[in-house]
Each structure stands twice: as C-alpha cells, then as structure tokens.
C-alpha cells in the first residue's frame, strides 16, 4: 500500500474518532439538559403539590378555630338572622370583644387571600355562607368598611364592599 493511501485512511480514522468524541460529548450535554429540564418540571410539580397541601392545612386550622371557638359560635348565632334585628344593632353599637375577635378572624382570612396563601375559591368553599352573613346586614357592612375607625380594609375588599368605604 502506498504511503499516501495509508495516511489518508489514518487521517480519516482520526477524523472519525474526533467526530464520534464530539458527537458523544454533544449527546451527553443534550441528555444532561433534558435531565435538568425534567428535574425542574418535577421540582415545580412538587412545589405546587406542597403549596396546595399547606393551603389545606391552613384551611383545616381556620375551620377548626372558626367552628370550635365558643366566642365565634355566639356571634354566628346572633348574625345568622335573615333580617336586621335589635340584637344585631346592639352588637354593632356596643362592639364587644367577641365581635372584634370574629371580624379579626375574617380580616386574617382576607389577608391570607391578599398574600396568596389561600385562594378565593378555597375561602369561599369553607366560609362563603358566613362571609355572606357579614354582607347581609347593613350595620355590619358599615362597621366593617369604616376603615379609619375599625381597620377592616382587607375584609371590606374580600367582601367586595369597597364602594361602601367611608
């Protein structure tokens, strides 16, 4: 075999070797990139799952507080009237600590909504009836939305009563 033919074959083999080395390296980088994308997607999925679980824990805790505390039970019983009553008027005028605790509870829920810790549909699923009761009575609505005096701005917004803010 002439020397020039041997050099040509040798050079071609070296080129093929470099090509395969570069190709293998590129494939490795590509597969590493695919693995990184899959890991990122898996991480986002796990984060979303954990966040939902955290919101469920919040709701469970809030549900238990709201339905188990005796002070909330008394206020719920008073406000759970179809029409405005003298008892509701007296409650708003006297502003007992129990009413403050009750409204602060819902102000906190409104804050959790504002910060994204809870979603409106989650809040609605658990507390919609009682949020509706707060909107039902004019004196209670006015009391909640008197921001300068009472400070329930987030609750007023959650109840979509912004138009009533004094």
Secondary structure, DSSP 8 states (H G I E B T S, - for coil): --HHHHHHHHHHHHHHHHHHHHHHHHHHHHHHHHHHHHHHHHHHHHHHHHHHHHHHHHHHHHHHHHHH-HHHHHHHHHH--SS--HHHHHHHHHT-HHHHHHHHHHHHHHHHHHTTSS-HHHHHHHHHHHHHHHHH-HHHHHHHH-HHHH--HHHHHHTT-GGG--
